[in-house]
Amino acid sequence: ELNDEYPNIPFGKILLVLTEFSKSSDFVKPLNEKRINMLLKIARQQSDSLLGKNDNNVWNNYFTALTVGLTAYNNYLTRDYFNALTNSLTSLSSFQKCLEIDSTFYDAYIAIGMFKYWLSANAKALNWLPFVQDKRLEGIKYLTKGIRAKSYLYSLGIESLIWIYIHEKKFQKAKEIAQKGLDKYPKSRIFLYGLAHAYTGINRGKAIIILEQILKSYRDDGIKNIYYEIELKHKIAMHYEFLGKYRKALELCNQILSIKDINSYVLTKLGNRLERVKKLRKKLLKILARK
């Protein structure tokens, strides 16, 4: 609707690209790369045109930052890591320009915070970059500031903070942030998934309940998602094994291994998970044989 009403600005195209990424993630289907590349190309042309007319307009810089940032993310998904990094740095520069123009432009805080934290968190892999410093705490501060105000990237900021706190093993904080997201979007599988991971470090029984809730949400929505059925049941089985509920864990492993007709895309996404399920099943059988 935004794109139809304002076809000459890139914001509608940007949100459509975000939707394509979300659909691919939630439904576990290949990216519609042709549509994404087409939308990003038009968005970049429109962003460059607007920026050329007025490079001191905060929205013009914001459009450029988002477009180039999404291009970087698409580069990352397609394993074009060099362009992913160079486009990320260009996007960061545009977000920083937004704050130079307007220090209350909170979307910029969210984007910069994400970049600062995860670049620092992955610094070991980027040790060939002499300018990479530990900016994790600064990144968290930026993100926290960004989600306190109304912003278009609010949900992305919430999701990022959840996984940052999980990465930091601050599970209680991760839980609080996930709940903040669910207060606004109660049915969000993204926030429920983050909440379940947070509870892994707090209460595994509660983590199981939330993971089962996510599984049920796919069935309730009429979505057959073999990837998440396998992943979620495997995670629940691991929780049951940790809690000493071996028969329940074994039952889930058997359910997973009985699934047929898994397509090649899902198999690739699963990686070695099926082998890990087989390994867990073998372990459980040994434990139960001794009882």
Disulfide bonds with the S-S distance in Angstrom:
none
